[in-house]
Amino acid sequence: MKRLLAAPLVLAAVIFSAPAYAQDASDEATALREIIQNELPPRTKELADRLVQITGTARLFDTLLPNIADEAKNSFIRANPQMQLGIIAVVDQVAVELVSRRPELDRYLARVWASGFTDDEMQVLIEFYSSETGQKFAQTHGQLLAVQTAAAEEWAKSVAADLDQRVREELRTAAEADQRALEGDVAGPAQEEAPQQ
């Protein structure tokens, strides 16, 4: 089977943001299900579990359950505003009970790592992340990614503004040229007829 490195959040974004890619999204969802349901050989599991911990991958998803609980509160409160306090208490209670499912996510993440790398490659990654530079990268890569994303968004805004301005100028120039050509066509026959009179 072709090795896949799939990130569940990226996959979710593809599935829900682009209906035109429904078939691709369906294929990716199937591939993801295969990845997260496949049991790993003991050595592979040990390496992948170590990578989840040492890379800080698990920490990136620590806010998932609290965010899910907040969304549930908002949804239930919108439907039943008069029950707000009761809803908050019940959602908090159920969310605390669901914390026990957190290791399940770590197993899924480990299987994603194992789907993208061989055992030897995972060992090399573990050696890197065990180094001082690797530990620094693990601690800062989330922040670096956020800053890079913000920088890319700023660049995109600048390019979009430049594109918008330049397209407007080009279209205005083309419209003015068309207008001059029309005026020339109108004026041309009138000038030709004048000498004949």
Helices and strands as residue ranges (DSSP letters): H 8-17, G 19-21, H 22-37, H 42-54, H 57-60, H 64-79, G 81-83, H 84-98, G 99-101, H 102-116, H 119-130, H 132-196
